[in-house]
Amino acid sequence: MSKTNIDFPDNLLWYKDAIIYELHIKAFRDGNGDGVGDFQGLLEKLDYLQELGVTAIWLLPFYPSPLRDDGYDIADYYTINKSYGDIEQFKILLDEAHRRNLKVITELVINHSSDQHPWFQRARRAPKGSPERDYYVWTDDPTQYKDVRIIFQDFEKSNWTWDNEAQQYYWHRFFHHQPDLNYGNPLVQDEVFRMIDYWCELGVDGFRLDAVPYLFEREGTNGENLPETHAFLKKLRKHVDDHFPGVVFLAEANMWPEDSASYFGNGDECHMNYHFPVMPRLFMSLQMEDRYPITDIFDQTPAIPANCQWAIFLRNHDELTLEMVTDEERDYMYKTYAKDPKAKINLGIRHRLAPLLGNNRKKIELMNSLLFSLPGTPVIYYGDEIGMGDNVYLGDRDGVRTPMQWSPDRNAGFSTANPHKLYLPTILDPEYHYESVNVETQRQNTSSLFWFMKRMITLRKKHKAFGRGDLNFLPVENPKVLAFTRTYADETLLFVINLSKFSQPAHIELTGFSGYVPVEAFSQNSFPIVSENETYFFTLAPHDYQWFVLEKKHTDVIPAFQLPTINVALWGRF
């Protein structure tokens, strides 16, 4: 949770109250009919995002790239992949998004580049020890940095790769075609500051800092969380605060909570950080029908500076990562959620939300209720608001990156192109086929998942306690029930969640709330007042969740209205 409150200008804390929608330009909407999504298509769908209610768009990489890692292998940091559009279209997108009060967060992939980037091509040809060669990390000894783990274990056997032209090994934390930049070289650091200035001046509202823990290398360490990395981030943050106040850094640091929280610094490094360990434990709690995995990970989460915020998510463009769990927990997750061996990749599971949960509507709603009520800014992955499926047979993580399903028409309404020209095929699995799972159909049905998500987002935006409130788990004897409050200023929200597939009773201690009335957040129906013994009884349906606003009952006695007295003189006899 946050440390003691400090006053910050509210407009600079917009990310605390945000609802972020993650999308890939190529996957969202094809505006020119070539089979690949583009900025023109996204512009056509901004009204949809505004209707859904999200407040920020996170765009996956849209830079020129060989696309060997879906755009995270960048060949030019200053322009746009021609398949998606150009800088002028991006400027229009920014203007139109801002006109709809939508913030735009882009990717800043600064740990590595593509091996096709001119910097690397120049480096491999330059002499050893030259400034040009030193844009990247080289060695003659591939046993150097032997304590550093290999991230993509299914694809890489070493973090070093031999380059024939350079006659040296180069360092990479990810794929071998993504050489790591050398942050020990001041020229590289200067390049990053120039990138920040360029995109901020265009009007970008934030940057996701990809793979930020791995910027520096030092012998005898695991190459993560090094002091030099934090020192560089502080310099970068000060530069942004001084020149572009309100621009946000969102760190990708897939680590245990204490290590991950270090990327907030003292409120002077990253504004936001993904809480990776929370995500698999939400799925574990649901399957185990036990709140402990959730309460335990939040108990391990340290307080963070008041101007910082966690970002939480259920799914994203990568696999459901199981790096931050024990070996036993990982085996349990594989057994439960990866019944098809093809679903496993690296140390994770390549499924979207709906297939992970067996397309069970009650489970999908419950998981989203956790996403929107637990501390942090929620991140929604495109298509999950309608329950899109996936295709694990497409290779790598492409199965969760298929075209957005807009309508039951040709190509799911994504593109007018010949279906063979699509960058990836649409989902044809009968259970998730685009003819039945699409925006157009769900918009017309107010009982659909789309409308459920829209209502939940609308409610969240009404209460600042969602984005800024503290977290207090409440004692419940029944381990299948999770109960907690979120309090901000004079507002307290109460959440009661049944993780079981069966109905459950729950006696919940509402200490300190005697005399309060639980008002159901969606219907505004008032429940019985909390009595003096402060124990409240709930009966919960299977996979049920209940949200309440705790309102203090007014006890002041209002004096009865007194009618005026009129004296009447009586005449005559009775």
DOMARMI-976349 format. One line per 5 residues: their letters; for each residue x, y, z of C-alpha. Coordinates in nm, 3 decimals, decimal comma, m for minus. Example, Ala and Ser with C-alpha at 12.3 -4.5 7.8 and 13.67 -1.06 7.14 Angstrom:
<rs>
AS> 1,230/m0,450/0,780 | 1,367/m0,106/0,714
</rs>
This chain:
<rs>
MSKTN> 0,000/0,000/0,000 | 0,099/0,366/m0,016 | 0,304/0,534/0,248 | 0,180/0,840/0,431 | m0,017/1,075/0,214
IDFPD> 0,168/1,372/0,070 | m0,006/1,639/m0,129 | 0,064/1,619/m0,501 | m0,114/1,812/m0,776 | m0,412/1,594/m0,865
NLLWY> m0,369/1,635/m1,240 | m0,022/1,478/m1,214 | m0,167/1,171/m1,040 | m0,405/1,081/m1,324 | m0,257/0,731/m1,343
KDAII> m0,393/0,643/m0,997 | m0,753/0,668/m1,120 | m0,691/0,532/m1,470 | m0,830/0,223/m1,642 | m0,570/0,117/m1,899
YELHI> m0,656/m0,068/m2,220 | m0,368/m0,257/m2,383 | m0,373/m0,308/m2,759 | m0,148/m0,380/m3,051 | m0,194/m0,151/m3,351
KAFRD> m0,169/m0,444/m3,594 | m0,434/m0,644/m3,407 | m0,703/m0,384/m3,341 | m0,847/m0,259/m3,671 | m0,729/m0,256/m4,031
GNGDG> m0,824/0,076/m4,189 | m0,671/0,035/m4,537 | m0,760/m0,326/m4,616 | m0,410/m0,473/m4,631 | m0,472/m0,731/m4,357
VGDFQ> m0,271/m0,547/m4,089 | m0,415/m0,315/m3,825 | m0,307/0,048/m3,844 | m0,349/0,395/m3,694 | m0,633/0,472/m3,934
GLLEK> m0,823/0,172/m3,800 | m0,754/0,265/m3,438 | m0,880/0,617/m3,504 | m1,207/0,467/m3,627 | m1,245/0,279/m3,297
LDYLQ> m1,158/0,550/m3,043 | m1,529/0,608/m2,985 | m1,560/0,241/m2,887 | m1,287/0,279/m2,625 | m1,455/0,593/m2,495
ELGVT> m1,787/0,405/m2,479 | m1,627/0,116/m2,288 | m1,506/0,372/m2,037 | m1,131/0,321/m2,031 | m0,919/0,629/m1,966
AIWLL> m0,580/0,536/m2,114 | m0,452/0,334/m2,410 | m0,127/0,140/m2,389 | 0,011/0,084/m2,740 | 0,248/m0,207/m2,795
PFYPS> 0,557/m0,126/m3,009 | 0,476/0,040/m3,341 | 0,832/0,118/m3,454 | 1,010/m0,013/m3,767 | 1,114/m0,369/m3,691
PLRDD> 1,197/m0,706/m3,849 | 0,908/m0,827/m3,628 | 1,094/m1,134/m3,505 | 0,963/m1,052/m3,155 | 0,638/m0,879/m3,243
GYDIA> 0,796/m0,535/m3,259 | 1,005/m0,551/m2,941 | 1,306/m0,581/m3,172 | 1,325/m0,215/m3,273 | 1,522/m0,099/m3,578
DYYTI> 1,446/0,275/m3,546 | 1,327/0,454/m3,229 | 1,210/0,772/m3,402 | 0,952/0,671/m3,656 | 0,655/0,441/m3,730
NKSYG> 0,638/0,099/m3,893 | 0,503/0,173/m4,242 | 0,249/m0,108/m4,207 | 0,080/0,091/m3,929 | 0,101/0,445/m4,067
DIEQF> 0,328/0,744/m4,023 | 0,415/1,015/m3,773 | 0,142/1,247/m3,900 | m0,123/0,983/m3,836 | 0,022/0,923/m3,492
KILLD> m0,008/1,295/m3,415 | m0,372/1,287/m3,525 | m0,427/0,985/m3,300 | m0,284/1,173/m3,003 | m0,504/1,475/m3,072
EAHRR> m0,820/1,267/m3,114 | m0,745/1,056/m2,806 | m0,686/1,366/m2,593 | m1,007/1,520/m2,725 | m1,186/1,217/m2,578
NLKVI> m0,991/1,245/m2,250 | m0,792/0,932/m2,332 | m0,425/0,923/m2,233 | m0,175/0,743/m2,460 | 0,107/0,529/m2,319
TELVI> 0,369/0,395/m2,561 | 0,655/0,149/m2,531 | 1,010/0,256/m2,452 | 1,212/m0,057/m2,522 | 1,549/0,062/m2,398
NHSSD> 1,714/m0,259/m2,277 | 1,786/m0,386/m2,628 | 1,739/m0,313/m2,996 | 1,705/m0,528/m3,305 | 2,027/m0,662/m3,455
QHPWF> 1,908/m0,476/m3,768 | 1,930/m0,138/m3,594 | 2,195/0,087/m3,755 | 2,367/0,116/m3,416 | 2,433/m0,258/m3,404
QRARR> 2,532/m0,281/m3,769 | 2,780/m0,001/m3,706 | 2,901/m0,158/m3,381 | 2,980/m0,499/m3,529 | 3,196/m0,333/m3,797
APKGS> 3,373/m0,088/m3,564 | 3,705/m0,171/m3,394 | 3,706/m0,326/m3,048 | 3,695/m0,062/m2,775 | 3,562/0,211/m3,005
PERDY> 3,264/0,426/m2,896 | 3,061/0,274/m3,179 | 3,136/m0,085/m3,074 | 3,061/0,009/m2,713 | 2,695/0,086/m2,788
YVWTD> 2,647/m0,284/m2,706 | 2,801/m0,534/m2,464 | 3,078/m0,752/m2,608 | 3,322/m1,013/m2,480 | 3,581/m1,271/m2,585
DPTQY> 3,481/m1,488/m2,288 | 3,125/m1,634/m2,301 | 3,150/m1,750/m1,938 | 3,132/m1,387/m1,826 | 2,821/m1,296/m1,621
KDVRI> 2,759/m1,669/m1,562 | 2,527/m1,596/m1,267 | 2,263/m1,435/m1,488 | 1,954/m1,646/m1,564 | 1,829/m1,718/m1,916
IFQDF> 1,477/m1,575/m1,958 | 1,361/m1,745/m2,280 | 1,466/m2,095/m2,182 | 1,267/m2,257/m2,461 | 1,461/m2,068/m2,728
EKSNW> 1,804/m1,964/m2,599 | 2,082/m2,170/m2,441 | 2,304/m1,876/m2,351 | 2,290/m1,499/m2,302 | 2,592/m1,468/m2,534
TWDNE> 2,589/m1,509/m2,913 | 2,890/m1,516/m3,144 | 2,902/m1,256/m3,422 | 3,122/m1,351/m3,717 | 3,167/m0,998/m3,842
AQQYY> 3,265/m0,854/m3,504 | 3,462/m1,166/m3,406 | 3,322/m1,132/m3,055 | 3,028/m1,249/m2,847 | 2,748/m0,999/m2,782
WHRFF> 2,515/m0,997/m2,478 | 2,136/m1,040/m2,490 | 1,885/m1,107/m2,212 | 1,612/m1,209/m2,455 | 1,632/m1,347/m2,811
HHQPD> 1,973/m1,359/m2,979 | 1,849/m1,112/m3,242 | 1,793/m0,853/m2,964 | 2,139/m0,739/m2,849 | 2,143/m0,547/m2,520
LNYGN> 2,247/m0,183/m2,524 | 2,547/m0,088/m2,310 | 2,437/0,154/m2,038 | 2,794/0,182/m1,918 | 2,843/0,400/m2,226
PLVQD> 2,729/0,763/m2,163 | 2,649/0,796/m2,534 | 2,380/0,529/m2,500 | 2,228/0,710/m2,203 | 2,221/1,032/m2,406
EVFRM> 2,035/0,850/m2,684 | 1,760/0,749/m2,438 | 1,713/1,109/m2,321 | 1,678/1,216/m2,685 | 1,411/0,948/m2,744
IDYWC> 1,215/1,065/m2,439 | 1,227/1,428/m2,555 | 1,114/1,340/m2,906 | 0,803/1,145/m2,806 | 0,710/1,373/m2,516
ELGVD> 0,718/1,675/m2,745 | 0,474/1,493/m2,975 | 0,235/1,463/m2,678 | 0,276/1,109/m2,542 | 0,140/1,076/m2,185
GFRLD> 0,352/0,789/m2,061 | 0,603/0,517/m2,136 | 0,608/0,150/m2,046 | 0,972/0,075/m1,967 | 1,022/m0,274/m2,107
AVPYL> 1,262/m0,511/m1,927 | 1,392/m0,225/m1,714 | 1,569/m0,436/m1,443 | 1,834/m0,556/m1,691 | 1,993/m0,232/m1,812
FEREG> 2,336/m0,286/m1,655 | 2,563/m0,589/m1,619 | 2,812/m0,655/m1,340 | 3,027/m0,964/m1,280 | 2,933/m1,169/m0,974
TNGEN> 2,567/m1,054/m0,980 | 2,246/m1,186/m1,132 | 2,232/m0,875/m1,352 | 1,906/m0,751/m1,202 | 1,820/m0,458/m0,973
LPETH> 2,172/m0,319/m0,984 | 2,236/0,018/m0,815 | 2,345/0,163/m1,148 | 2,000/0,087/m1,295 | 1,824/0,275/m1,016
AFLKK> 2,066/0,569/m1,046 | 1,994/0,595/m1,419 | 1,616/0,580/m1,364 | 1,638/0,863/m1,112 | 1,816/1,077/m1,373
LRKHV> 1,554/0,990/m1,633 | 1,267/1,065/m1,395 | 1,411/1,403/m1,293 | 1,448/1,496/m1,658 | 1,083/1,413/m1,729
DDHFP> 0,954/1,586/m1,415 | 1,151/1,899/m1,500 | 1,052/1,917/m1,866 | 0,732/1,714/m1,909 | 0,542/1,701/m1,577
GVVFL> 0,256/1,453/m1,586 | 0,431/1,206/m1,817 | 0,436/0,864/m1,651 | 0,687/0,578/m1,637 | 0,534/0,230/m1,606
AEANM> 0,803/m0,024/m1,520 | 0,800/m0,386/m1,632 | 0,985/m0,554/m1,345 | 0,875/m0,916/m1,310 | 1,007/m0,977/m0,958
WPEDS> 0,901/m1,049/m0,602 | 0,715/m0,755/m0,445 | 1,007/m0,620/m0,240 | 1,245/m0,616/m0,539 | 0,978/m0,483/m0,771
ASYFG> 0,885/m0,202/m0,531 | 1,243/m0,077/m0,544 | 1,166/0,065/m0,889 | 0,951/0,330/m0,724 | 1,259/0,459/m0,542
NGDEC> 1,150/0,725/m0,299 | 0,885/0,837/m0,542 | 1,164/0,955/m0,773 | 1,200/0,661/m1,016 | 0,900/0,500/m1,187
HMNYH> 0,549/0,629/m1,119 | 0,396/0,285/m1,178 | 0,504/m0,078/m1,175 | 0,329/m0,402/m1,265 | 0,253/m0,623/m0,966
FPVMP> 0,341/m0,946/m1,148 | 0,322/m1,185/m0,849 | m0,044/m1,095/m0,783 | m0,169/m1,225/m1,117 | m0,093/m1,601/m1,088
RLFMS> m0,216/m1,599/m0,727 | m0,557/m1,474/m0,833 | m0,586/m1,784/m1,051 | m0,449/m2,004/m0,773 | m0,700/m1,874/m0,518
LQMED> m0,987/m1,932/m0,757 | m0,885/m2,291/m0,829 | m0,793/m2,373/m0,468 | m1,106/m2,198/m0,340 | m0,886/m2,037/m0,077
RYPIT> m0,808/m1,670/m0,018 | m0,459/m1,737/0,122 | m0,256/m1,693/m0,201 | m0,408/m1,345/m0,241 | m0,376/m1,228/0,118
DIFDQ> m0,024/m1,372/0,142 | 0,114/m1,186/m0,161 | m0,033/m0,857/m0,043 | 0,111/m0,918/0,304 | 0,450/m0,950/0,130
TPAIP> 0,398/m0,625/m0,059 | 0,577/m0,331/0,104 | 0,437/0,019/0,136 | 0,512/0,239/m0,163 | 0,552/0,617/m0,194
ANCQW> 0,227/0,814/m0,197 | 0,281/0,934/m0,555 | 0,331/0,579/m0,686 | 0,090/0,309/m0,800 | 0,087/m0,061/m0,883
AIFLR> m0,062/m0,177/m1,213 | m0,248/m0,507/m1,195 | m0,375/m0,728/m1,475 | m0,529/m1,066/m1,546 | m0,377/m1,122/m1,889
NHDEL> m0,161/m0,941/m2,140 | 0,020/m0,994/m2,472 | 0,269/m1,242/m2,319 | 0,225/m1,576/m2,152 | 0,072/m1,600/m1,805
TLEMV> 0,412/m1,584/m1,641 | 0,492/m1,825/m1,358 | 0,839/m1,695/m1,277 | 0,734/m1,543/m0,945 | 0,587/m1,858/m0,791
TDEER> 0,743/m2,161/m0,621 | 0,815/m2,480/m0,816 | 0,524/m2,650/m0,643 | 0,288/m2,364/m0,728 | 0,407/m2,369/m1,090
DYMYK> 0,335/m2,741/m1,121 | m0,010/m2,679/m0,975 | m0,082/m2,399/m1,224 | 0,036/m2,610/m1,519 | m0,181/m2,901/m1,411
TYAKD> m0,484/m2,676/m1,364 | m0,463/m2,421/m1,645 | m0,246/m2,583/m1,915 | m0,422/m2,911/m1,986 | m0,300/m2,895/m2,346
PKAKI> 0,083/m2,926/m2,339 | 0,094/m2,682/m2,632 | m0,024/m2,409/m2,395 | 0,308/m2,410/m2,208 | 0,582/m2,169/m2,313
NLGIR> 0,897/m2,054/m2,133 | 0,782/m2,049/m1,767 | 0,421/m1,968/m1,842 | 0,090/m2,044/m2,014 | m0,011/m1,885/m2,345
HRLAP> m0,385/m1,850/m2,297 | m0,627/m1,559/m2,289 | m0,852/m1,503/m1,990 | m1,168/m1,680/m2,114 | m0,997/m2,006/m2,217
LLGNN> m0,799/m2,010/m1,891 | m1,127/m2,003/m1,701 | m1,305/m2,257/m1,922 | m1,522/m1,980/m2,063 | m1,710/m1,982/m1,732
RKKIE> m1,894/m1,648/m1,716 | m1,919/m1,653/m1,335 | m1,544/m1,705/m1,302 | m1,465/m1,436/m1,559 | m1,682/m1,187/m1,371
LMNSL> m1,532/m1,282/m1,037 | m1,176/m1,240/m1,165 | m1,261/m0,901/m1,311 | m1,419/m0,802/m0,979 | m1,081/m0,874/m0,819
LFSLP> m0,897/m0,684/m1,092 | m1,109/m0,374/m1,037 | m1,127/m0,382/m0,657 | m0,776/m0,475/m0,539 | m0,514/m0,199/m0,500
GTPVI> m0,365/m0,071/m0,824 | m0,459/0,055/m1,166 | m0,634/m0,216/m1,374 | m0,500/m0,306/m1,718 | m0,743/m0,471/m1,962
YYGDE> m0,607/m0,667/m2,258 | m0,789/m0,598/m2,585 | m1,062/m0,853/m2,658 | m1,088/m0,977/m2,300 | m1,383/m0,742/m2,248
IGMGD> m1,582/m0,964/m2,487 | m1,426/m1,299/m2,387 | m1,211/m1,364/m2,695 | m1,045/m1,702/m2,737 | m0,692/m1,792/m2,846
NVYLG> m0,499/m2,034/m3,068 | m0,200/m2,200/m2,901 | m0,102/m2,362/m3,232 | 0,011/m2,034/m3,392 | 0,355/m2,046/m3,231
DRDGV> 0,536/m1,833/m2,974 | 0,271/m1,606/m2,812 | 0,087/m1,522/m3,134 | m0,213/m1,722/m3,015 | m0,317/m1,438/m2,781
RTPMQ> m0,246/m1,168/m3,042 | m0,509/m1,249/m3,305 | m0,735/m0,988/m3,474 | m0,992/m0,807/m3,261 | m1,341/m0,947/m3,322
WSPDR> m1,569/m0,657/m3,413 | m1,858/m0,826/m3,590 | m1,981/m1,160/m3,733 | m1,887/m1,040/m4,082 | m1,586/m1,138/m4,290
NAGFS> m1,257/m1,140/m4,097 | m1,452/m1,060/m3,778 | m1,498/m0,705/m3,907 | m1,127/m0,648/m3,851 | m1,033/m0,610/m4,217
TANPH> m1,178/m0,612/m4,568 | m0,872/m0,799/m4,697 | m0,864/m1,150/m4,838 | m0,854/m1,371/m4,527 | m0,521/m1,515/m4,645
KLYLP> m0,364/m1,170/m4,618 | m0,438/m1,123/m4,247 | m0,126/m1,089/m4,030 | m0,271/m1,379/m3,821 | m0,585/m1,587/m3,876
TILDP> m0,902/m1,506/m3,685 | m1,030/m1,740/m3,414 | m1,241/m2,022/m3,563 | m1,271/m2,242/m3,254 | m1,647/m2,311/m3,233
EYHYE> m1,662/m2,198/m2,870 | m1,493/m1,861/m2,939 | m1,571/m1,820/m3,311 | m1,587/m1,456/m3,416 | m1,941/m1,508/m3,549
SVNVE> m2,064/m1,551/m3,192 | m1,799/m1,364/m2,989 | m1,776/m1,009/m3,119 | m1,840/m0,648/m3,019 | m2,144/m0,594/m3,244
TQRQN> m2,339/m0,887/m3,101 | m2,251/m0,808/m2,740 | m2,335/m0,441/m2,773 | m2,691/m0,540/m2,857 | m2,725/m0,763/m2,551
TSSLF> m2,717/m0,579/m2,219 | m2,653/m0,911/m2,042 | m2,328/m0,963/m2,235 | m1,976/m0,957/m2,096 | m1,914/m0,626/m2,274
WFMKR> m2,196/m0,459/m2,080 | m2,077/m0,617/m1,757 | m1,732/m0,468/m1,809 | m1,878/m0,132/m1,906 | m2,090/m0,119/m1,589
MITLR> m1,798/m0,219/m1,368 | m1,572/0,045/m1,523 | m1,842/0,311/m1,483 | m1,881/0,226/m1,114 | m1,508/0,227/m1,050
KKHKA> m1,476/0,577/m1,193 | m1,729/0,708/m0,938 | m1,516/0,625/m0,631 | m1,159/0,742/m0,579 | m1,110/0,478/m0,309
FGRGD> m1,064/0,221/m0,589 | m0,747/0,385/m0,717 | m0,620/0,554/m0,403 | m0,765/0,374/m0,101 | m0,577/0,161/0,149
LNFLP> m0,630/m0,216/0,180 | m0,754/m0,386/0,496 | m0,831/m0,759/0,490 | m1,115/m0,848/0,726 | m1,122/m1,156/0,952
VENPK> m1,345/m1,432/0,812 | m1,355/m1,783/0,954 | m1,449/m1,931/0,617 | m1,124/m1,951/0,411 | m1,322/m1,965/0,086
VLAFT> m1,440/m1,608/0,138 | m1,222/m1,301/0,084 | m1,334/m0,976/0,248 | m1,156/m0,642/0,255 | m1,215/m0,268/0,272
RTYAD> m1,065/0,015/0,068 | m1,070/0,354/0,244 | m0,976/0,693/0,103 | m1,053/1,020/0,282 | m1,407/0,978/0,421
ETLLF> m1,507/0,701/0,177 | m1,496/0,328/0,262 | m1,578/0,047/0,021 | m1,644/m0,311/0,135 | m1,582/m0,616/m0,086
VINLS> m1,695/m0,971/m0,012 | m1,593/m1,243/m0,260 | m1,677/m1,614/m0,269 | m1,392/m1,807/m0,432 | m1,586/m2,135/m0,417
KFSQP> m1,804/m2,300/m0,679 | m2,059/m2,363/m0,401 | m2,267/m2,125/m0,190 | m2,087/m2,009/0,123 | m2,180/m1,842/0,454
AHIEL> m1,955/m1,577/0,607 | m1,951/m1,398/0,942 | m1,742/m1,086/0,884 | m1,607/m0,863/1,158 | m1,670/m0,502/1,062
TGFSG> m1,476/m0,355/1,353 | m1,517/0,019/1,375 | m1,822/0,030/1,149 | m2,100/m0,001/1,408 | m2,391/0,213/1,293
YVPVE> m2,286/0,207/0,926 | m2,520/0,095/0,649 | m2,379/m0,123/0,367 | m2,520/0,019/0,043 | m2,486/m0,220/m0,251
AFSQN> m2,267/m0,034/m0,499 | m2,443/m0,130/m0,823 | m2,811/m0,117/m0,720 | m2,781/0,142/m0,441 | m2,993/m0,087/m0,221
SFPIV> m2,937/m0,040/0,152 | m2,864/m0,349/0,361 | m2,933/m0,378/0,737 | m2,726/m0,152/0,962 | m2,407/m0,290/1,119
SENET> m2,495/m0,373/1,480 | m2,298/m0,292/1,793 | m2,131/m0,634/1,801 | m1,992/m0,543/1,455 | m2,026/m0,896/1,315
YFFTL> m2,216/m0,912/0,988 | m2,352/m1,223/0,822 | m2,339/m1,275/0,446 | m2,471/m1,557/0,230 | m2,286/m1,580/m0,098
APHDY> m2,386/m1,761/m0,417 | m2,125/m1,968/m0,606 | m1,839/m1,751/m0,738 | m2,024/m1,449/m0,608 | m1,888/m1,102/m0,533
QWFVL> m2,059/m0,819/m0,347 | m1,946/m0,457/m0,343 | m2,073/m0,208/m0,086 | m2,029/0,155/0,008 | m2,029/0,185/0,388
EKKHT> m2,236/0,491/0,478 | m2,265/0,633/0,828 | m2,628/0,635/0,943 | m2,736/0,979/1,065 | m2,850/0,961/1,428
DVIPA> m2,934/1,325/1,481 | m3,298/1,362/1,592 | m3,486/1,606/1,374 | m3,756/1,782/1,580 | m4,110/1,717/1,462
FQLPT> m4,272/1,997/1,267 | m4,506/2,200/1,496 | m4,834/2,322/1,352 | m4,922/2,681/1,444 | m5,180/2,728/1,724
INVAL> m5,494/2,926/1,642 | m5,713/3,065/1,921 | m6,078/3,068/1,817 | m6,345/3,266/2,011 | m6,660/3,055/2,046
WGRF> m6,995/3,231/2,008 | m7,338/3,111/2,103 | m7,448/2,821/2,313 | m7,351/2,456/2,291
</rs>
